Each structure stands twice: as structure tokens, then as C-alpha cells.
Amino acid sequence: MKSVLITGGAGYIGSHVVKLLGENTDYNITVIDNLSTGKKEAVLYGDLIEEDLSNFNVISEIFSEKKFDAIIHFAASIIVPESVTDPLKYYSNNTINTIKLLGVALQYKVKYFIFSSTAAVYGIPDEIPIRETTPVNPINPYGMSKLMSERVLVDTAKANKNFRYIILRYFNVAGASSDGKIGQNFPQATHLIKKAAQTVIGKEGYLEIYGTDYDTPDGTGVRDYIHVEDLAAAHLSALEYLKEGNSSGIFNCGYDKGYSVREVIDEMKKVSGIDFAVKESARRPGDPPILIADNSKILSHLNWRPQFNNLAIICKTALEWEKTCSKLKVRL
């Protein structure tokens, strides 16, 4: 297996996977990204093709030329509140484009497919920590668009014996590369740790807490935060797992540990030494109270062990990236 396509590889998670693949393997890497949210300067390895997955004929031509062995599919819209107000965007960009991509993959006999999914497929789970067997019941269009894509992928593999997949359900991804080269460069970012880091450096006047009346120890939402480099490593492990002849599967990507919004804020204040302003607001639509991964399956099946399972490290790398962006005046 030598040729890998990474869709959305100029984005936050995709660019870290490209970086890790480029530094540690001899894969031929091709990135397709429409650069609507990704940045070309974040693609440190491989060939970048600026294109949208909805342009079916162009994508098919790329497949004909490149002869991919594997696809790692990140390209998607990811903002939960926006999915509630503009669901058609999410079903079109996330689900329909995935279906089209799968069709091209089968046409050109791609063997392996790694799918970027989300803990949002679980909705408000009735068990914590969440296992891969926990019933799925998304409460927002973003989660449903990903679950629909999962279902199509599973059924496609059942009907095509030479095609296998890994679905990785991410919990809350945060932090930046430990060498400071890339990080979360998403415009209008909504992720807590990034927003906290932006508040520290003065890009934001205050940090907003959305909901203080959840049924949690301190009333704020609890999330399992996974460092982006650990998540990137999970994708490499998934590729090797399929390459070794293992069956398709679904894996949670998290640390089996949750932190509340207030705990994250306290940690960022400690790491930065800045007591920044915080404002309490109402809940956002589509936000569950608690999401924590049971990661026993990925630990037992894939050759993956977290290296950055530490909230202080996650906050520190996120903060250092924001400082770098501020100095370089990178458009965020």
C-alpha cells in the first residue's frame, strides 16, 4: 500500500495526519481540499489539489490518474449549532459527498477507507463512558449526517468483499503539534480550548460558557479531550491494521477521562498565568451534557497508545500555537 488520498487534509485534524504520515512513512500522499476552512500552508507533505468533492467528474479524473490504495476521509462541515440552522448544508457536504466518494473509490478499486466520524452520533447516551456498542441517537444534523455516512460505508463494505473500512469516532479534539508547526486554523472556531487560548492572547475579550445548569458536578458540560497528535497516530494505526488483513471496525478515539468546561478554563488560566474574563450564557442547541469515551476497544485492537493524555499539555500546545499565529498574523 503506497498511495493514500486524504480529503480535507488542509484542515485541523487532516493536516496533522498528513504531517505524521509524511514524517514516518513512505506513502505517496495526495490531499484534496477546497480550502473553504483549511489552509494550504498546513499541508507539509504530499501533493495538494484544490478541489471540492462535489465536483464528481474532476474527482473521478484524479482517481484515474493517482490509483489510490487507501482513503482517509476528513472533508466535512463540523459546527454543531450551524448544522441545526442549516441542516441541508450538512447532509449535502457530509453525507452526499461521502456517498459520491465511495462510488468513485469502488470504481477505481480502492481497498481501504478510514472515516472521520464523531461522538455526536451517540446523542445523549444512557451510559458513561460510551462504548462502540452504545446505541446511536444523534440529536443534531451534524451527528446524523455522520451516522448516515457510517451506515452507507458499512453497507458498502458488506456488498464488496475486497473493500474494508475503519470508522473513528472522535471525542473532543484539541491542542496543536508539539513542534509548533501546525495547529487549529479553523475560521470562527467554536472549540473551547482554542477559544480559551485566543482569550489568553487577547484575540477574544472574554470566554463564553454555554450552559451552567447541566446535570454535572459543576453544572457545565463534560468532555473527553484528545490531543490532535494522538488522534493522528490513531489513523496511522488504523491503516496498518487494515493492511495487516484485519476486519473492518468502529473505534472510539478518546482518553476515557472527562473534564468540565470550568475545569478546562481553570487549567488554561494555570498554564497561561492569565486570569481572563469569563461570561456565562445559555446552552447551545444540540449540546449533550457529558461525552466520555470508553477507549478499551481501540487500545486492545490497534497498535495505539496515547502519548499526550494530559490536559495541561493539550492546553499548552494550543496556547503556543495561538501565540505563533498571532506573531505571524495568520488569518484565523
VEXKENU-154646 format. One line per field, with one value per residue: residue number from 0; residue in one letter; x, y, z of N, C-alpha, C in turn. Coordinates in steps of 0.2 Angstrom, whole numbers. Each point is the difference from the previous one (the first is absolute). Layout:
zadren: NUM,...
tortor: a,...
n.px: X,...
n.py: Y,...
n.pz: Z,...
ca.px: X,...
ca.py: Y,...
ca.pz: Z,...
c.px: X,...
c.py: Y,...
c.pz: Z,...
REM end
This chain:
zadren: 0,1,2,3,4,5,6,7,8,9,10,11,12,13,14,15,16,17,18,19,20,21,22,23,24,25,26,27,28,29,30,31,32,33,34,35,36,37,38,39,40,41,42,43,44,45,46,47,48,49,50,51,52,53,54,55,56,57,58,59,60,61,62,63,64,65,66,67,68,69,70,71,72,73,74,75,76,77,78,79,80,81,82,83,84,85,86,87,88,89,90,91,92,93,94,95,96,97,98,99,100,101,102,103,104,105,106,107,108,109,110,111,112,113,114,115,116,117,118,119,120,121,122,123,124,125,126,127,128,129,130,131,132,133,134,135,136,137,138,139,140,141,142,143,144,145,146,147,148,149,150,151,152,153,154,155,156,157,158,159,160,161,162,163,164,165,166,167,168,169,170,171,172,173,174,175,176,177,178,179,180,181,182,183,184,185,186,187,188,189,190,191,192,193,194,195,196,197,198,199,200,201,202,203,204,205,206,207,208,209,210,211,212,213,214,215,216,217,218,219,220,221,222,223,224,225,226,227,228,229,230,231,232,233,234,235,236,237,238,239,240,241,242,243,244,245,246,247,248,249,250,251,252,253,254,255,256,257,258,259,260,261,262,263,264,265,266,267,268,269,270,271,272,273,274,275,276,277,278,279,280,281,282,283,284,285,286,287,288,289,290,291,292,293,294,295,296,297,298,299,300,301,302,303,304,305,306,307,308,309,310,311,312,313,314,315,316,317,318,319,320,321,322,323,324,325,326,327,328,329,330,331
tortor: m,k,s,v,l,i,t,g,g,a,g,y,i,g,s,h,v,v,k,l,l,g,e,n,t,d,y,n,i,t,v,i,d,n,l,s,t,g,k,k,e,a,v,l,y,g,d,l,i,e,e,d,l,s,n,f,n,v,i,s,e,i,f,s,e,k,k,f,d,a,i,i,h,f,a,a,s,i,i,v,p,e,s,v,t,d,p,l,k,y,y,s,n,n,t,i,n,t,i,k,l,l,g,v,a,l,q,y,k,v,k,y,f,i,f,s,s,t,a,a,v,y,g,i,p,d,e,i,p,i,r,e,t,t,p,v,n,p,i,n,p,y,g,m,s,k,l,m,s,e,r,v,l,v,d,t,a,k,a,n,k,n,f,r,y,i,i,l,r,y,f,n,v,a,g,a,s,s,d,g,k,i,g,q,n,f,p,q,a,t,h,l,i,k,k,a,a,q,t,v,i,g,k,e,g,y,l,e,i,y,g,t,d,y,d,t,p,d,g,t,g,v,r,d,y,i,h,v,e,d,l,a,a,a,h,l,s,a,l,e,y,l,k,e,g,n,s,s,g,i,f,n,c,g,y,d,k,g,y,s,v,r,e,v,i,d,e,m,k,k,v,s,g,i,d,f,a,v,k,e,s,a,r,r,p,g,d,p,p,i,l,i,a,d,n,s,k,i,l,s,h,l,n,w,r,p,q,f,n,n,l,a,i,i,c,k,t,a,l,e,w,e,k,t,c,s,k,l,k,v,r,l
n.px: 4,0,-6,0,-7,1,-7,0,5,-3,-5,-3,-4,-2,1,-2,-5,-1,1,-4,-5,1,0,-5,-2,0,-6,-3,0,-6,-1,-6,0,-6,4,-6,3,2,6,2,1,-6,0,3,-4,2,-5,-1,-6,-1,-5,-6,-2,-4,6,-5,0,1,-3,-4,2,0,-6,-2,2,-2,-5,-4,4,1,-5,2,-6,3,0,-2,-7,3,-3,0,0,5,2,-2,3,5,-5,-3,3,-2,-6,1,3,-3,-6,-3,5,-1,-6,1,3,-5,-4,4,0,-7,-1,4,-4,-2,5,3,-4,3,-5,0,-2,-5,2,-2,2,2,0,-5,5,-2,6,4,6,1,-3,3,-2,1,-6,0,0,3,2,4,-1,4,-2,-6,3,3,-5,-4,5,0,-7,1,5,-4,-5,4,2,-6,-1,6,1,2,-5,4,-3,2,-5,2,-3,2,4,1,2,6,3,7,4,3,1,-7,0,-5,-7,-5,-1,-5,-2,-1,5,-3,6,-2,4,-2,-7,1,4,-5,-4,4,0,-6,0,-2,-5,-3,0,-4,-4,-1,-3,-3,-5,5,-2,5,6,2,-5,6,0,0,7,1,6,1,6,1,6,-3,-4,4,3,-7,0,7,-2,-5,4,5,-5,-2,5,-1,-6,0,-5,-5,0,-3,3,-1,1,3,0,-7,0,-4,0,-2,-4,-3,0,-3,-5,-1,0,-4,-3,0,-1,-5,-2,-5,-3,-1,-3,-5,-4,-5,-1,-6,-3,4,-4,-2,1,3,-2,1,7,1,5,-2,6,-3,-5,1,0,-5,-2,1,5,-4,4,-4,2,-6,-1,-1,-5,5,2,-6,-1,6,-1,-6,2,5,-5,-5,5,2,-6,0,6,-2,-5,-1,-3,-3
n.py: -6,4,0,6,0,6,-1,7,-2,6,-4,1,-5,2,6,-1,-3,5,4,-3,0,6,1,-5,1,-5,2,-1,7,0,7,-1,6,2,-1,-3,-5,-4,-1,2,5,-3,-1,-3,-4,-3,-2,7,-3,6,-3,0,-4,5,2,-4,4,6,-1,-2,5,3,-4,1,6,1,-3,2,-2,6,1,6,-1,7,2,5,1,3,5,-3,6,1,-6,3,5,-4,-4,3,5,-2,0,6,4,-2,0,4,4,-3,0,6,1,-3,3,5,-1,-2,5,3,-5,5,-2,6,1,5,0,6,-3,0,2,5,-6,1,6,-1,-3,-6,0,0,-2,2,-6,-3,-4,6,0,0,7,2,6,0,4,4,-1,2,5,0,-1,4,4,-1,0,5,2,-2,3,5,0,0,4,2,-6,3,2,3,1,5,-1,6,-1,6,1,4,2,1,6,0,0,-4,0,1,-5,-3,2,2,0,-2,3,5,-2,-6,-3,-3,-5,-1,1,-5,-3,1,-2,-5,-1,1,-5,-3,4,-5,-5,-2,-1,-5,2,2,-3,-3,-6,4,-2,4,-4,-1,0,-7,0,-5,4,-1,-1,5,0,-1,4,4,-2,1,5,1,0,3,4,0,1,4,3,-1,2,5,-2,2,6,1,6,1,6,-2,3,-1,7,3,6,4,4,1,-7,0,5,-4,-5,3,2,-6,-3,4,-1,0,4,-3,5,-2,-2,0,-5,0,-6,-3,1,-6,3,-6,-2,-7,0,-6,-1,-6,1,-5,1,7,0,-4,4,6,1,2,4,3,5,3,-5,6,3,0,-6,-2,3,-2,-5,0,1,-4,-4,2,-1,-5,-2,2,-3,-5,2,-6,0,1
n.pz: 0,-5,-3,4,-1,2,0,-1,-3,-2,3,6,0,-6,2,6,-3,-4,5,3,-5,-1,6,0,-6,-5,3,-6,2,-1,0,1,-1,1,6,1,3,-4,1,-6,4,2,-7,4,-2,-5,-4,-1,-1,-2,3,-2,5,0,-2,-1,-6,3,5,-5,-4,6,1,-6,2,6,-1,4,5,2,4,2,2,0,-6,4,1,5,-2,6,3,-4,2,6,-2,-2,2,-5,3,6,-2,-3,4,5,-1,-3,3,6,-1,-2,5,4,-4,1,7,-1,-4,4,3,3,3,2,5,2,4,-1,6,4,7,-4,-2,6,-2,3,1,0,-3,6,-2,-6,-1,-4,5,3,1,-6,2,-5,3,-5,-5,3,6,-2,-3,6,4,-4,0,6,0,-4,4,5,-3,-2,6,3,-5,3,-1,-5,4,4,6,2,5,0,6,-3,6,5,-6,3,1,0,-6,3,-6,1,-4,3,-1,4,-6,3,-5,4,3,2,-1,6,-1,-7,1,4,-4,-4,5,1,-6,2,-4,5,1,-2,4,-5,5,-4,5,5,-3,-2,-1,2,2,-5,-3,-2,-7,-1,-2,-5,2,-7,1,-4,3,6,-1,-2,5,2,-4,2,6,-2,-4,5,4,-5,-1,6,-3,5,4,-4,2,6,0,7,-1,5,5,-1,-1,4,-3,5,-3,6,0,-6,2,6,-4,-5,5,3,-5,-1,6,-4,4,-6,-3,4,-5,4,-5,-4,0,-4,-6,2,6,0,6,-2,-2,2,-3,-1,2,3,-5,0,6,-1,-5,0,-4,5,2,4,-3,-1,4,-1,4,5,-2,1,6,2,-4,3,6,0,-3,4,4,-3,0,6,1,-3,4,2,-5,5
ca.px: -4,5,-3,-5,-4,-3,-4,0,7,2,-3,4,2,3,7,4,1,5,7,2,2,6,6,1,-1,2,-6,-1,-6,-4,-5,-5,-3,-2,3,-5,2,7,6,5,7,0,1,8,2,-4,-2,-7,-5,-5,-6,-6,-2,-6,2,0,3,7,2,1,6,5,1,2,7,4,-1,0,-1,-4,-3,-1,-5,-2,-3,-6,-2,0,-2,-7,-5,-2,-4,-7,-3,1,1,1,7,3,-2,3,8,3,-3,0,7,3,-3,4,7,0,-2,6,5,-1,1,7,2,3,0,-1,-3,0,-5,0,-6,-1,-4,-6,-5,-3,-6,1,1,-3,6,6,3,-4,3,-2,-7,-5,-5,1,-6,2,-5,1,1,7,1,-4,3,6,-3,-2,6,3,-4,1,6,0,-4,4,5,-3,-2,6,5,7,0,0,0,0,-3,3,-4,4,-3,2,7,3,7,3,6,5,6,-2,0,-7,-4,-7,0,-7,-3,-6,1,-5,3,2,8,2,-3,3,7,0,-1,7,5,-4,-4,-7,-1,-2,-2,-7,-2,-7,-4,3,-5,0,0,7,2,0,-5,3,1,7,2,6,4,5,5,0,5,-2,-5,4,4,-5,-1,5,-1,-5,2,4,-4,-3,6,2,-5,-5,-7,-2,-2,-2,4,0,6,0,4,-3,1,-4,1,-5,2,4,7,5,2,5,7,3,2,6,5,2,1,-4,-7,-4,-7,-4,-7,-5,-6,-4,2,-1,-4,3,6,-2,3,6,2,6,1,3,5,3,0,6,6,1,0,5,7,-1,0,0,7,-2,-6,2,-4,5,3,-5,-1,6,1,-5,2,6,-2,-3,5,3,-5,-1,7,0,-6,-3,-7,-4
ca.py: 6,6,7,1,7,3,6,4,-1,6,2,-1,-7,-3,3,-4,-7,1,1,-6,-5,3,-1,-7,-5,1,0,6,3,5,4,4,5,6,6,4,1,-2,5,-3,0,-6,-6,0,-6,-2,5,3,2,4,-3,-2,-7,0,0,-7,-2,1,-5,-6,1,0,-7,-3,1,-1,-8,0,-6,2,7,2,5,5,5,1,6,-2,5,-3,4,1,-6,1,6,-2,-7,-2,0,-6,-7,0,0,-6,-7,-1,0,-6,-5,0,-2,-8,-2,1,-4,-6,0,0,-5,2,-5,2,6,2,5,5,1,4,-3,3,-5,-4,5,0,-8,-3,-3,4,2,-2,-5,-1,-3,4,2,7,4,7,5,6,-2,-2,-7,-5,0,-5,-7,-3,-2,-7,-5,-1,-3,-6,-4,-1,-6,-7,-1,-1,-4,2,7,0,7,2,7,3,4,5,4,7,0,6,0,2,-4,1,4,7,1,0,0,1,7,0,7,0,-6,0,-5,4,1,6,6,2,2,6,5,1,4,6,0,0,4,-5,-6,-2,-7,-2,-4,-1,-4,-7,-5,-1,3,7,3,1,-6,-4,-2,-4,3,-4,4,-1,-5,-7,-2,-2,-7,-5,-1,-4,-7,-3,-2,-6,-5,-3,-3,-6,-5,-1,2,7,1,6,1,6,3,4,-2,-3,5,6,6,4,6,3,-3,2,7,1,-3,5,6,-2,-1,7,5,5,-1,3,1,-5,2,-6,1,-6,-6,0,-6,-6,-2,-5,2,-3,-4,-3,-6,-6,-1,-7,-4,2,-2,-8,-3,4,1,7,2,7,3,6,-1,5,6,6,0,2,7,3,-1,4,7,2,1,7,5,-1,3,7,3,-1,3,-5,1,-5
ca.pz: 0,-1,-2,5,-1,6,-1,6,3,2,6,7,1,-6,-1,5,-3,-6,3,3,-5,-4,4,2,-5,-7,-5,-5,3,-4,4,-3,5,-3,3,2,7,1,-2,-3,4,5,-3,1,-4,-5,-6,2,-6,2,-3,4,-1,-4,-7,-1,-6,2,5,-3,-4,5,2,-6,-1,6,2,7,4,6,1,7,-2,5,-3,3,4,7,6,2,-1,-7,-3,2,-4,-7,-1,-7,-1,3,-4,-6,0,4,-2,-8,-3,2,-5,-7,1,0,-7,-4,3,-2,-7,-1,4,6,5,7,1,7,0,5,2,6,5,-1,-3,6,3,8,2,7,4,0,-7,-5,-4,-8,0,3,-5,-4,0,-1,1,-4,-7,-1,2,-4,-6,0,1,-7,-4,3,-2,-7,-1,2,-5,-6,1,0,-7,-4,5,0,2,7,2,7,2,6,3,5,5,-1,-3,2,0,-6,-1,6,-3,-1,-7,-2,5,-2,-4,-2,1,5,3,6,5,7,1,-4,2,7,-2,-3,5,4,-4,-1,-6,3,7,6,-2,2,3,-2,4,7,4,-2,6,1,7,1,-4,-7,-4,1,-6,0,-5,-2,-3,-7,-2,1,-5,-7,1,0,-7,-3,3,-3,-6,1,2,-6,-4,3,-2,5,-2,1,7,3,7,3,1,6,6,6,5,-2,3,-1,-2,5,2,-6,1,5,-2,-4,4,3,-5,-3,6,-2,3,-5,2,-2,0,0,-4,0,-4,-7,-2,-3,4,5,6,1,-5,2,-4,2,-5,1,-6,-4,4,0,-7,-4,3,2,7,0,2,2,4,5,-1,0,-7,-6,1,-2,-7,-3,2,-4,-7,0,1,-6,-5,1,-2,-7,-2,-4,0,4
c.px: 4,-4,-6,-3,-2,-4,-1,7,3,-3,3,2,3,7,5,1,5,7,3,2,6,6,2,-1,2,-6,0,-6,-3,-5,-5,-4,-3,2,-6,1,8,5,5,7,0,2,8,3,-5,-2,-7,-3,-6,-6,-5,-2,-7,1,2,5,8,3,1,6,6,2,3,8,4,0,1,-1,-5,-3,-1,-5,-2,-5,-8,-1,-1,-3,-8,-5,-2,-4,-7,-3,0,1,2,8,4,-1,3,7,2,-3,0,7,3,-3,3,7,1,-1,6,6,-1,1,8,4,5,-2,-3,-3,0,-5,0,-7,0,-4,-7,-5,-3,-5,1,0,-3,5,6,5,-4,4,-2,-6,-5,-5,1,-7,2,-6,1,2,8,1,-4,4,6,-3,-2,6,3,-4,1,7,0,-4,4,6,-3,-1,6,6,7,1,-1,1,2,-4,3,-5,3,-5,3,7,2,8,3,6,5,6,-2,-1,-7,-4,-7,-1,-7,-3,-7,0,-5,3,2,7,3,-2,4,7,-1,-2,6,4,-4,-4,-7,0,-2,-2,-7,-1,-7,-4,3,-5,-1,1,7,2,1,-5,2,1,6,1,7,4,6,5,0,5,-1,-6,3,3,-5,-1,5,-1,-6,2,4,-5,-4,5,2,-5,-6,-7,-2,-3,-1,4,-1,7,-1,4,-3,0,-4,2,-6,2,4,7,5,2,5,7,3,2,7,6,3,2,-5,-7,-5,-8,-5,-8,-4,-6,-4,3,0,-4,5,6,-2,4,7,1,7,1,2,5,3,1,6,7,2,0,5,7,0,1,1,7,-1,-6,1,-3,5,4,-4,-1,6,2,-5,2,6,-1,-3,5,4,-4,0,6,0,-6,-3,-8,-4,-7
c.py: 6,6,1,7,2,6,4,1,7,3,-2,-7,-3,2,-4,-7,0,1,-7,-6,2,-1,-7,-5,2,0,6,3,5,2,3,4,6,7,5,2,-2,5,-4,-1,-5,-6,-1,-6,-2,5,2,2,4,-2,-1,-7,0,0,-7,-2,1,-5,-7,0,-1,-7,-4,1,-3,-8,0,-7,1,7,1,7,4,5,0,7,-2,4,-2,6,2,-5,0,5,-1,-7,-3,1,-6,-7,0,-1,-6,-7,-1,0,-6,-6,1,-2,-7,-3,0,-5,-8,-1,-1,-5,2,-6,2,7,2,6,4,1,3,-3,3,-5,-3,5,1,-7,-1,-3,4,-4,-3,-5,0,-3,4,2,7,3,7,5,6,-3,-2,-8,-5,0,-5,-7,-2,-2,-6,-5,-2,-4,-7,-5,-1,-5,-7,-2,-1,-3,3,8,0,7,0,7,2,5,5,2,7,1,7,0,1,-5,2,4,7,2,1,0,1,6,1,7,-1,-7,1,-5,4,1,6,6,3,3,7,6,2,6,7,0,0,4,-4,-7,-2,-7,0,-5,-2,-4,-7,-4,-3,2,7,4,2,-7,-3,-3,-4,3,-4,5,-2,-4,-7,-2,-1,-6,-5,-2,-4,-8,-3,-2,-7,-6,-3,-3,-7,-6,0,3,7,1,8,1,7,3,6,-3,-3,4,6,6,5,7,4,-2,2,7,1,-3,5,6,-2,0,7,5,6,-1,4,0,-6,2,-6,2,-6,-5,1,-6,-6,-2,-5,2,-3,-5,-3,-7,-6,-2,-7,-3,2,-2,-7,-2,4,1,8,1,8,3,7,1,5,6,6,0,2,7,4,0,5,8,2,1,6,6,0,4,8,4,0,4,-5,1,-6,0
c.pz: 0,-1,4,-2,7,-2,6,3,1,6,6,1,-6,-1,4,-2,-6,3,3,-5,-4,4,2,-4,-7,-4,-4,2,-5,5,-5,5,-4,3,3,8,1,-3,-4,3,5,-3,-1,-5,-6,-5,3,-6,3,-4,5,-2,-4,-7,-3,-5,1,5,-3,-4,5,2,-6,-1,6,2,8,3,6,0,7,-1,6,-3,2,3,7,6,2,0,-7,-4,2,-4,-7,-2,-7,-2,2,-3,-7,0,4,-3,-8,-3,2,-5,-7,1,0,-7,-4,2,-2,-8,-1,5,6,6,7,1,7,1,7,3,7,5,0,-3,6,3,8,2,7,4,-1,3,-6,-4,-7,-1,3,-6,-3,-1,-1,2,-4,-7,-1,2,-5,-7,0,1,-6,-4,3,-3,-7,-1,3,-5,-6,1,0,-7,-4,4,-1,2,8,3,8,1,7,3,5,5,-1,-1,2,-1,-7,0,5,-3,-2,-8,-3,6,-3,-3,-3,1,4,4,6,5,6,1,-4,2,7,-2,-4,5,4,-4,-2,-7,2,6,6,-3,3,2,-3,4,7,4,-3,6,0,7,0,-5,-7,-3,2,-6,1,-5,-2,-4,-8,-3,2,-5,-7,1,-1,-8,-3,3,-4,-7,0,2,-6,-4,2,-1,5,-3,1,8,1,7,2,1,6,6,6,6,-2,5,-1,-3,5,1,-6,1,5,-2,-5,4,3,-5,-3,5,-1,3,-5,2,-3,1,-1,-4,0,-4,-7,-2,-2,4,6,7,1,-6,2,-3,4,-6,0,-6,-5,3,-1,-7,-4,4,2,7,1,3,4,4,7,-2,-1,-7,-6,0,-2,-7,-4,0,-4,-7,-1,0,-7,-6,1,-2,-8,-4,-5,0,3,-1
REM end
